[in-house]
Amino acid sequence: MDIINTYLSVFKKDYANFKGTETRKRYVTFMLVSWGISIVLYLLSLIGGGVGTAFTWINGIFALLIVIPELAIITRRLRALKMLWAWIPLCLLLVLASLAGILSWTWVLSSLFTLLCAILLVYIGVKK
């Protein structure tokens, strides 16, 4: 239940909040749960018949809904790690790459790349 509350708190309290810092727990929870939901929706769309199914549309809508909170939480996490603001355009590029990938099979690759970036940010945070 704590995972669900942590995930939903990003939407309730900090949907478009780019100020302040972010804890590692909330960052990891948000990224992993979002990634998991996207993978499940993608697999359901493949089982359901591919492009044009309801799950494909739901996955696209979900991806659009999490763009702003994803950018906000990445920005706050970078600030918590005291990293340069120049990393923010790189993260924006990764978010847009994963969003553009939902239209084709490359979504899986771009989604994995975004997840690896998230893991890298956590690893850098552990090292500091």
Number of C-alpha atoms within 10 A of each C-alpha: 6 8 13 11 11 16 20 14 14 20 17 11 9 15 19 16 17 18 12 12 18 19 14 16 11 18 21 18 17 24 19 16 14 17 17 12 14 21 16 13 20 24 14 17 20 14 11 14 12 15 15 10 14 15 21 22 17 15 21 19 11 16 22 11 13 18 17 18 18 23 22 23 27 24 25 21 24 23 18 15 20 12 15 9 11 9 13 18 12 12 19 16 13 19 23 16 18 23 19 15 17 20 14 10 11 14 19 16 13 20 21 14 16 21 19 12 15 19 15 12 20 19 11 13 17 10 8 7
